[in-house]
Each structure stands twice: as C-alpha cells, then as structure tokens.
C-alpha cells in the first residue's frame, strides 16, 4: 500500500513539474548589453567630421558619434534591401522606427545592394546635455551594386537629425537634399 | 536528307535557348518623380507573371501590381510614407530582372516643428539661459527646411524665473521644460497654541526664493530648540511653502527656537504660555 502511495506522490510531483514548465514563458530576446551587432561592428566607412556648433566636443564624443553613424548607415543599407525594421530597432528613435514598422510587409529581399563608402559630417547643432545632434552629411558616397555586378556610385548631400537614446545615437529624421551620379 | 538534318539541328538549337522576356516598356518616360499612394506607373509587358519591389532610401516596399491587357499597372503604397529620394523599381519575371530609377516622394504633408531645450530643467539659482534647438519633420520622418537651405536653428533663450512646467513652441511633451525654485531667501517663524492649550504649534513660512517662488516641496528644514542647558535639533520637511512642528507646552515653555535651511537661518523665536 505504502509503495502505491509513494508512486502516486511521485506521479503528482511529476505532473506538477510538467505543468510548471509549460507555464514558463520563454523570453528569447537577448538583453541589450549582451547583443553583438555584426552589421554595425563591421561597418567602417570613411567619416570626416567638422564641428560648426557652439559646443566644444571631446575626442570620445566624436568617436562615439562616428561609430554610431556608421552603425546607423549599416542598418539603413540593410533596410534598403529589406522591409523589416525589427533587427535595426536600436538604431532608430521610436518615432522613426514606428514609421518603418507601419510600412513593413513580408516579401523577397531587394536585389540591389547599397554600400556607404564615405561621409563628411558638418555638425550644425549639439545640445548642451549631449542628447541631440543635427548635422549635414555633405557628399556622402554610396555604391549601388546590381545583380549583374555593375556598380553605380552616387553622391548624396543629406540633413540628419540624431538623438542619443539608450546606449547610442539613433536616427530621428533625415532629408536627402541632393543626389548626384 | 541533308535539309532534314539542318532543320533538326536548327530546331534543337532553338529549343535549347533560354526563354527571355522582353524588357517592360515604361509608357510614361516623362515621369521622373513618383508620389506614393497617388501616382500609377504603367508598363507594356509580356505575360502576367511579374513581381516587383521598390528599394527606397530607407526601406524596401512592395507595390501592388495589376494587369490591363498587356499593360502592367504599378501602384506604390506606404501607409506611413517614405523617406524621399532616389528609388529603384525592380520588375522580375522568371529569371529576368529589370530596373527603373526615379525619385520617390510623399504626397504633400504638413510638417511639425521639433523644439528641444537644454537643459530641460532650469534652476532659478543658477543660469536662466536655455539652449533651444529647432527643426521641422514631416509625418514620414523627412526633415523640412525652416528657411531656404536651413534645416536646423539654435537659439539661446532667457527663461522667466517663474517656477512650473512650460510647453515649448510645438506643445509636445518631449519639448516641455521645467523651471525649478531656488533656495529660500529668508525664514519667517511664528507659533500658535492649540485649542487644548497643551502644544505650541511652530510654523516656518511662507518660504520664498529670491524670485518669490515657493521653495520646493520636500526641502529639509532644521528646527533648533534651546531651553536652559538643553538643546535639541528636529528635522522636518517643507510642503506648499510651509513647515510645521508641534512642541509640548509643559516641556518647552520659554524655549528659544531657530529654523535653518542650508545656509539661511531664521531669527530666534521665544515661545511661552499665554
């Protein structure tokens, strides 16, 4: 009799453990500080910065801006071929991200690749709290690589608004002022 | 026999060739700029097995395709609009891919002014100057000019020394700024006796800063109470410009009280039974 009671107890414990494991919600999102962004890490366009703001910037601030600006363009280049903004969420402000997310549709990837080769950033405003930066990217150089291997180089002049949110600079708005072959 | 052989070889050669579709003919070559949700692109095509995508500056979009006879109608839609600039439409049929370049634009939209303030909280004891950064954005994330060729403006504003939360030019919460009160200028002390004649009710206030704003709630105030050789220090907090302290009448009759906030100390107040 005791043996049956013991087996019944083990069965109950087993059922309880099984139901508990089913209740656990698996959160597969990796914490922000543990994520490795290979796109941003491997983006090394040539970036030149001229400061025309009223604020003196440190070398560390400028390096962070350059590094994040390269990351933003690495993700914009990914988005050029793709409609899904989710993997690039950390590089856009909530406003900009929600605009892209609202346009998202499933579909095949774009066949033309865009690579940013160089940027010349002219900093126009820098907030004293270090959370806003507006700049003109004059003569940014992009290569459009077509599936047949041909390359078209385009020079663009752009106005860019960035906000520092979370751990990095994020794109808030932009305007392509001029685009030339 | 020879002719038959030649015919056989020719037919074999033709059958081995990959079928190639003819490049779609764009019937509106005058169109250089396409407005999404508005303009329709028309191509003359062969067959009805075309797919298409548009690579815009910030995102790939998938246009809706429809057919009218041998015409392919392409409508580019994006509920939230696009980042305007150079775009490339790719039309695919089997293994054939054809590209068409144009400028993509949104239908005319209203722009919103973004007004950022730094610092967001101004303390009237320190500088009343605030940096204002202005730019305009349309609902699709495109920056708009504030003046011809000018996308960003920076101003140094002098804020009025009146405490509160103030909306900026566009009234959005992100642009609001705060003026916080400064340190108390002087401390006025007074007392009353409660109805049962058992307690002194000490009152410090109203407590104003140098600009006649009530000082911050939660400011710590120290009451120093002396009677004979006995001295006690009691901490209290300020709320709505006042701070109160109850003292037993029997214990503290004829005591002398001072209140202090930071470096500002009140005059001595003597409390006694009526």
HADDOCK unambig.tbl for C-alpha pairs under 7 A between the chains (distance, minus, plus):
assign (segid A and resid 76 and name CA) (segid B and resid 58 and name CA) 5.77 0.50 0.50
assign (segid A and resid 79 and name CA) (segid B and resid 58 and name CA) 5.94 0.50 0.50
assign (segid A and resid 79 and name CA) (segid B and resid 59 and name CA) 4.82 0.50 0.50
assign (segid A and resid 79 and name CA) (segid B and resid 60 and name CA) 6.58 0.50 0.50
assign (segid A and resid 80 and name CA) (segid B and resid 55 and name CA) 5.76 0.50 0.50
assign (segid A and resid 80 and name CA) (segid B and resid 56 and name CA) 6.36 0.50 0.50
assign (segid A and resid 80 and name CA) (segid B and resid 57 and name CA) 6.14 0.50 0.50
assign (segid A and resid 80 and name CA) (segid B and resid 58 and name CA) 5.54 0.50 0.50
assign (segid A and resid 80 and name CA) (segid B and resid 59 and name CA) 4.77 0.50 0.50
assign (segid A and resid 80 and name CA) (segid B and resid 60 and name CA) 5.52 0.50 0.50
assign (segid A and resid 81 and name CA) (segid B and resid 55 and name CA) 6.51 0.50 0.50
assign (segid A and resid 81 and name CA) (segid B and resid 59 and name CA) 6.91 0.50 0.50
assign (segid A and resid 81 and name CA) (segid B and resid 60 and name CA) 5.62 0.50 0.50
assign (segid A and resid 82 and name CA) (segid B and resid 59 and name CA) 6.21 0.50 0.50
assign (segid A and resid 82 and name CA) (segid B and resid 60 and name CA) 5.12 0.50 0.50
assign (segid A and resid 83 and name CA) (segid B and resid 59 and name CA) 5.39 0.50 0.50
assign (segid A and resid 83 and name CA) (segid B and resid 60 and name CA) 4.82 0.50 0.50
assign (segid A and resid 83 and name CA) (segid B and resid 61 and name CA) 6.41 0.50 0.50
assign (segid A and resid 96 and name CA) (segid B and resid 141 and name CA) 6.19 0.50 0.50
assign (segid A and resid 99 and name CA) (segid B and resid 80 and name CA) 5.56 0.50 0.50
assign (segid A and resid 99 and name CA) (segid B and resid 140 and name CA) 6.54 0.50 0.50
assign (segid A and resid 102 and name CA) (segid B and resid 79 and name CA) 6.63 0.50 0.50
assign (segid A and resid 102 and name CA) (segid B and resid 80 and name CA) 6.17 0.50 0.50
assign (segid A and resid 103 and name CA) (segid B and resid 78 and name CA) 5.45 0.50 0.50
assign (segid A and resid 103 and name CA) (segid B and resid 79 and name CA) 5.89 0.50 0.50
assign (segid A and resid 103 and name CA) (segid B and resid 80 and name CA) 6.13 0.50 0.50
assign (segid A and resid 110 and name CA) (segid B and resid 53 and name CA) 6.93 0.50 0.50
assign (segid A and resid 110 and name CA) (segid B and resid 55 and name CA) 6.51 0.50 0.50
assign (segid A and resid 110 and name CA) (segid B and resid 60 and name CA) 6.73 0.50 0.50
assign (segid A and resid 125 and name CA) (segid B and resid 154 and name CA) 6.73 0.50 0.50
assign (segid A and resid 127 and name CA) (segid B and resid 118 and name CA) 6.18 0.50 0.50
assign (segid A and resid 128 and name CA) (segid B and resid 118 and name CA) 5.87 0.50 0.50
assign (segid A and resid 128 and name CA) (segid B and resid 119 and name CA) 6.97 0.50 0.50
assign (segid A and resid 129 and name CA) (segid B and resid 118 and name CA) 5.96 0.50 0.50
assign (segid A and resid 129 and name CA) (segid B and resid 119 and name CA) 6.29 0.50 0.50
assign (segid A and resid 173 and name CA) (segid B and resid 137 and name CA) 6.89 0.50 0.50
assign (segid A and resid 173 and name CA) (segid B and resid 141 and name CA) 4.80 0.50 0.50
assign (segid A and resid 173 and name CA) (segid B and resid 142 and name CA) 5.61 0.50 0.50
assign (segid A and resid 173 and name CA) (segid B and resid 143 and name CA) 5.83 0.50 0.50
assign (segid A and resid 174 and name CA) (segid B and resid 141 and name CA) 6.58 0.50 0.50
assign (segid A and resid 174 and name CA) (segid B and resid 142 and name CA) 5.16 0.50 0.50
assign (segid A and resid 174 and name CA) (segid B and resid 143 and name CA) 5.26 0.50 0.50
assign (segid A and resid 175 and name CA) (segid B and resid 142 and name CA) 5.15 0.50 0.50
assign (segid A and resid 175 and name CA) (segid B and resid 143 and name CA) 5.05 0.50 0.50
assign (segid A and resid 176 and name CA) (segid B and resid 84 and name CA) 6.85 0.50 0.50
assign (segid A and resid 176 and name CA) (segid B and resid 85 and name CA) 5.92 0.50 0.50
